[in-house]
Amino acid sequence: MKVYKNLRYVALSLGLLFSTSACDDALDVQPQDELVSDIALENINDFRLALNGVYSGLTSGSYYGAAMEINLAYLSDNARRSVDNRGQGAELYNYTFNANTGDAAAMWSAMYRVVDRANIILTRIDAVEGTQAEKDQIKGEALMARALAYHDLVRLFAKSYDATPDASHLGVPILLESKISEPARNTVKEVYDQINEDLAAAKALMKDGAKAPSKFTPTAANALSARVALYQKNYPKVVEYATAALNAKGVANMTTFANMWEQGNATGEAYVKLTMEVGNTRLGEAFYEVILNTAFINPTEELLNLYDKEDDVRYTSYFTSIPGREAGENIVTKYTDLDSNQPGLTDIYLLRAGEMLLSRAEAYARLGQDDLALADLNTLRSNRIEGYVAVTGLTGQALLDAIITERRKELAYEGHRYFDLKRLNRALTRGADCSAAPQSNCTIPAGNFRFTFPIPQDEVFANKNIVQNEGYTQ
C-alpha cells in the first residue's frame, strides 16, 4: 500500500486500518502493498475497530496531531521563528516550499489515509450482520471524517472556491472506494458537492449521544457544514448551520475556556475533541519543548498587541513569559500546560463554538445584518475579556474587519489564520520582527500561487493523470 506516497495505490492493510495509535510515523516506514482481504472485516465489532483507525488517522502528527496547527502557523502572520529554531518549518516560514517539500507531501498522505480508511468502512459495512442503527452510526462517522479530510485537502491543494465563477478550477481527486487507480483531479465544485453530500448523509445517519465530543455527531456535522459554507461564501447556510451548532452548545465562559487548554481538560465548548494519550503526538512540543526550554516559534508582536493583556483570558491561556529566556519574549503555551506532568500532551479541538460564533458574525455582516453580527461579536468578547463593555454603532467594513481580527485572536494556532488570508484574498504582511529569508518574503501578495500547496512530486511522477498546481511546474 502506497497511499502514503501517492494515490496510485489506495489500499490499507488490516493492521493499519485497525491502528489506534495517534502517531502514524511508524506506519510510514514499511507501507504494505496489499488490499485488505475479503475476510478482514467480519462483524460489526471489526468495523468499530476500523472506525478507531479513522480517528487515529486524524490524530497523526502529519494531520491534526500537529501539522494543521504548527505548519499553518509558520505560513501565517501569527508566528516568527524563534532564536532556538534549528530549521524547523523553514521552507514554510520562508515561503520557499516546492513540490518536493516533505511537509506538504506528509499532509497530503495523512489526509488521503483518512479518506481511504473511511472508504473501506463505507463500502463493506452493509455486508456484515448488525443492527441498522449500529451500522448507520458507524457509516455516519466515517462519512463525516471523509468530508473533513476532503475539505482540508481542497483548502490546501486547490485555489479558493471562488477563483473561477463556477468553481470549475482543479481541486483534488475524489476517491469513494479503496482500489488501485490513477485518478485525475476533480473540480473544486465537484469536491465541495461531495463534501456537502457526505455531511448531509452523515447527519441523517448519526445520533447525538454520550460519545460527544470524542466522536462525531450531527451537531458536529452542522459545525463542519458551517465551516464549509463559509469557504463557499454561502452566508445564509453559514447562519443556518452555525446556529444549529450553537443552539446545541454555546461559547464557554472565561473560567471554562481557560480550563479547556489544560491537560485532561474539560470538554468546554467542543463539538469534536480528539483525546490524546501518553505516547501520542505532543502538539505542544511543536511550539515549545519544556524539558529543553526550546521554543520553535514565537508569537509576533503584532498578534500580541491585539489582545487586552490584563483582562483577556486568551492572552494568559495562549502565551507565557518563561524566566531565563530573552527579555520580553513570549512563548506559545496554548497546547503545553506547564503545570502538567506530561507537558505538551494535549487534546485536539477540531470544531468548537468560538469558531461558530465568529463565522456566524461574519456571515451576518456580509448579509448586511450588522446588528446581529455585532451582537455575536460582543457575545464572544464578553466571554473572553473581564469587564468587557459592549461596543455599539460598529457597522459596514469596520465591523467586518473587527470580526476578522477577532478570528485571528480567538483561533490563533488552530490552523485558521492562513486559510482566512487565502479565502479573503488578502496579502500576508508580517511585521518588523519578521525574519524570513529572503526578507522580501515577509510580504506575500494576495493571490500568490504559494497560497496553494503543490501536489507532491511523488504523486505527479506516479500518476500520469495528475496535473500540478501553477507555479510549481518545472
N, C-alpha and C positions, 0 to 999 in steps of 0.2 A: 504494500500500500504506500503510495507516494503522494497522498493528498497534502502532506507537509511541504512538498517541494513544488508540485504542480497539480492541476486539475485533470490531467490525462488519466490519473489513477485516483478514484474517489471512493475507495473501499476501506473499511476498518476491520482489523482483526477483533475477535471476541474479547480478547484481553484489553484492548484499547477502548472498546465500547463500554465495557463494564467498569473501567477505571474510575475510582472516586477520588484520586489524588488531585489536589488543586494545582500542583506544579507539573506541567506536562513536559518539562525539559527532558526527562528520561525517555519519554515517548519519541522524541525526535532523533534518538541515537540510532535505533535499528528499526526503521519502518518496515512493515510487512507488506507483501505484495498480494496476499490472498484476500478474496472476498470472504465475508462472514459465511460460514457453512449454513446449509439449509436447515440444520438441526440445532443451530446455536441458540435460538430464541424459542423455547419450547412451551413456556407457560407465562401466565400474567406476571409472576414474580420476576422472571427473567427480564421482562420489559420494565418493571420498576427499577431494577438494577441498571438497565440500559439508560433509563432516564437520568439516573445519578451521573452517568457518564456524560450526558449532555450538560448538566450543571457544572460538572468538573471542567469541561471544556471552557466554560465562561470564566472560570477562576484561574485559568492558565496565566502564567506570567507574561505571555505574549498577547493576552487579551485583557479582561478587566482585572486580573490579578495584579497588574502593574502598568502594562503598556498604554492602555487607554488614558491613564492619568498622567504618567510621567512623560511619555513620548509627546503627547499633545501639549503638555506644559512647555517643553523645550521649544515647540513651534509657536508659542503664543507670546504676548507681551506681559505675561504674569510671572515670568521666570528669567533669571540670569544664571549663567554657570558660575558656581562658587569657585573660590580660590583653591578649594580642595579637589575640585573636579579633575579627574585624570583622563579625560577624553570621553566620558560617558555622555551620550547624546550629542556629540559634537557636530555630526553631519546634519542632524535635525535642527539644532540651535543655529547653526551657520547657514542653513538653507542650501546646503551643497549635496544633499542626498540625490541618489540616482537609482536606476533600475536594479543595481547590484547591492544596494544598501540593505543590510540584514534586518533592520528594524521593520521596514515596510513589508519585506517578504515574510517575516515571522507573524506579523499581524494578519496578513492575507491567509496564511496557512491555518492559524488558530481559528479564524472566523469560519473558514470553509470546513474545518474539522467539526465545529458545532453543527453546521448545516448537514454534513454527512451523517453524523450521529442521529440527528433528528429524522433524516430521511429514512434511515434503516428502521427506526421505530414506526414511522408513519406508513411505510409500505408493507409491513409484516404483521402488525399487531392484530389485524382483523382475522388472521388465520388461526389464532390460538383461542382456547377456552377462557372464559372470564365474563363477569357481568358487563353489560353495556356501559354502566356508569364508571366502572374501573377503566375500561378501555377509553372512554371519552375523556376522562381526566388526563390520562397519560398522553393521548393524542393532542389535547388542547395545549398542554405544557410544551410538548415538542414543537407544535406549530408556532407558539409564541417565541420560543428560542430561535427557531429558523427566521422568523420575522425580525427579531432583534439583530441577529447576525447579518442578515441581508441589508438592513438599514445602515449598520455600521460599515459594511463593505461599500455600499453605494455612496455614503458620505465621504469616505476616504479616497476611493479609487475612481470616482467619476466627478464631473463638474456638477455644480448646483442644479437643482431641479429646473430652474427657470433659465438655464444657459441657452436653451432654444425655446421658441414659443410653445412647442408641443412636446417638450422633453424627449425629443427623438434622438438626442446625442447618446453616445455609448455609455452604458452602465457597467454591470458586471454579469458574468454568466449565471443564469438561473438553473440550478440543478434540483430536481424534485425526486430523484431516486439515486441510489448508490450503485454506480456502474462505471465501467471503464469507458471514457469518451474524451473527445476533444472539443469542448463546447465553445461556441462563439459568444461574444458579449451581447447581451440583450440591451435594449434601450433603457434609459433611466425611467421612462414612463412604465415600461413593462416590469421593471424591478419594483417600483412603488406599487403598481397594481397587485403584484404578487404579495408584497408585504401587507397591504390592506386586506387582501383576500384571506391571508393566513390569520391575521388578527381578528377579523370578523368570525372566522370559523372557530378560533380559539375561545373567544368569548362565549360562543354558543355551547361549547363542549365542557368548559371548566366550571367549577363551583368555588365560590368564596368559602373559606373554612379555616380550620385551625392551623393549616400549613403556612398561611401567610405570616410574615413576609418572606419566609425562607424558600417558598416555591411560588411559581406564577399563579395568578388568579385572574378572574375577569376584571377586577379593579386595576390590577397591574397592567392588564392589556389595554384598558382605557387610558392609562397614563402613557403607555408607549404609543398608542394611537394619537394622542395629543402631540407628542414629540414629532411623530412622522408628519402630521398635518401642518405643523409649524414650518417644517422644511419644504413642504409643498405650497406654502403660503395660502393654505385653505383655512382662513381665520375663523369662519363660523364653526368648522369642525374642531378647531383647537378649543374654542369656548365650550362646545358640547362635551368633548371627551375630558378636558381638564376639569370641568365642573362635576362630571360624574365621579372622577377620581377624588376630588376634594370633598365631595359630599360623603364619601366613604371614610376619608381620613384627611384632616386639615393640617396646617403647619404646626410644628411643635413650638411651645413657649421657650423662653430663654434657658430655663433650667434643663428641660428635656433635651433641647438642642445641644447644649454643652455636653451632656452625658452621652449623646449619640456617638461621639468620636472617641470614647474611651473603650479600652479593651473589655470584651464581654459586655458590650454596650446594650442598652435598651433598644427596642425597635424604633423608638422615636416617631418620625414621620415617614418611615419607609414603606413603599409599596413592594419593593423587592430588595432584600438584603442577603447577600451571599455570606454564609458563615465560613470563616477561615480558621482552621485548626492548627495546632502546633505541628510543624513540618510542612505547612503550606507556604506559598509565596508570601513574603512580608512586604506589603506595599510600602509601608513607612520607610523601609530601608532604601527604597529607590530615591527618596528625598533626603533622609538624614539617618546615618548609621550611628546609633547611640554608643556602642562599645568602643568604636574607633573615633568618636566625636568628629565624624566626617560628614559634611553637607555636600551633596552633589549639585543642588540648585539652591538659590536664594530667591525670595520674592523680590520683585522690582520695587524700587522706591515709589514709582508711580502708583502701583497697586496698593501698597501700604498706606499711602496718603489718602486713599479713597475712604478709608474707614474712620469712624469715630473711635480713636484708640483707647478712650477711657470707658465708654459705655456700650460698645458694640461687642456682643458675645462672640461674634465670628472672629474678631481680631484675636482674642485670647484663646479661642478654640483652634485657630488655624496656625498661629505663629508663636514663637518663643524666642527670647533672647537667652542664649546659652553662655554662662560665665566662662571666661577664659578664651573666648573667641574674639575675633577682631571687633574693635569698638563699634557699637551701634548695630552690629549685624543681627538680623533676624533669621530664624530657621523655620522652614515649613515643617511643623509637627502635627498637622491635621490628622495624619494617619499613624502617629508614633506612640502616643500615650506614655509620656516619660515616667509615670508612676507605676506602670505595669512591670511584672517580672518577665514579660515577653514583649519588650518594646518593638514597635514596627509591625507587629502582627495585628491586623485589624480587619473587621468585616467590611464588605464592599457594598456600597449603596448604588444600585443600578437605577432606581427610579424613586423619587421622593417628592413630598408635597411642595417644598420650596420651589422646585423647578416648575411644577404645575401652576402655582400661583403667578409666577412671573411670566410663564408662557401665555396664560390667560390674559394677564395685564397687557402684554404686547399685542395680543390679538384684538382686545377691546380697543386699544389705542389706534390700531390700523383700520379698525372698522368705524372710527370716528366717535366711539363711545367713551369719551375722555373721563367722565365721572366714574364709570365703572373701573376703568383702567387705574385711575388714581386711587380708588378705594382698595384695590388689590395691592398696589404698591405700598400704601400706608399700612395695610394689614401685615404684610411681610416685614416691614421695618419695625412695626410696633412689637413684633415677636422676636426681634433681634437686638434692639437698641433700648437700653434702660432710659426711661424718661422721655421717650420719643414723643414729639409733638407733631401731629398730623399736618402734612403740607396741604395747602389749598390753592386753587387757582392755577395749577400747572396744567397746560394744555399743549396740543399740537406736537411739533418736533421736540420741544423742550421736554415734554412728558415722555415721549418715546425714547429720547436719549437717556433720561433718568432711569427708565426701566432697563435699558440695555446695560447701563453702568451697574445697576443693582444685580443683574445676572452675573456680571463679571465678579462682583464681590461675593455673592451668595454661593456660586457654583465653582469658585476657584479650585483648580486642581482636580476637578471631576471630569475633565475632558471636553468641556463645552466651549471655552473661550475661542480656541482655534476654529471650531466649526461655526461659531457665531460670526466671526470675522468673514469667513468664507460665504456663508449663506446671505449675509448682509452686504456682500461685495464691498468690504472696507479694506483699506490698507492695513498691514501690520506696521505699526510705528513704535519702535522701542525708545525708551528714554535715554538719558545721559549715561546711565550705568550699563548700557549695552556693551557687550564685549565680543560681538560676532566678528568672525574673520572670513571674508573681508568685511571691513567696517561698513561698507555700502549695504550689506545685508541686514543692517539694523532696521532698514525700512524695506518692506516688500510691497510693491504696488498692488492695489486691488485688482483682482482678476489674473494675477500672475499664475503661470502654469504650475508652480510648486504648491499652490493651494490644493492641488490634486496629487495624490501619491502616484508613483509609477507602478504599472503592472510589474511584478517581479520578473527579472530577466529569465530565471529558470522556467517560468510559466510560458514566456514568449518562445523560448527555444523548444520546449516540449510540445507546444500546442500550435499547430500551423494556422488555426482559426482565430487566434487571439491577436488583437490589434493593440499596440502600445499607445499610451496617452501622449498627446503632443508635448513637445519639449524634451522628451526622454529618448526619442529615436536617435540612433547613431548612424 
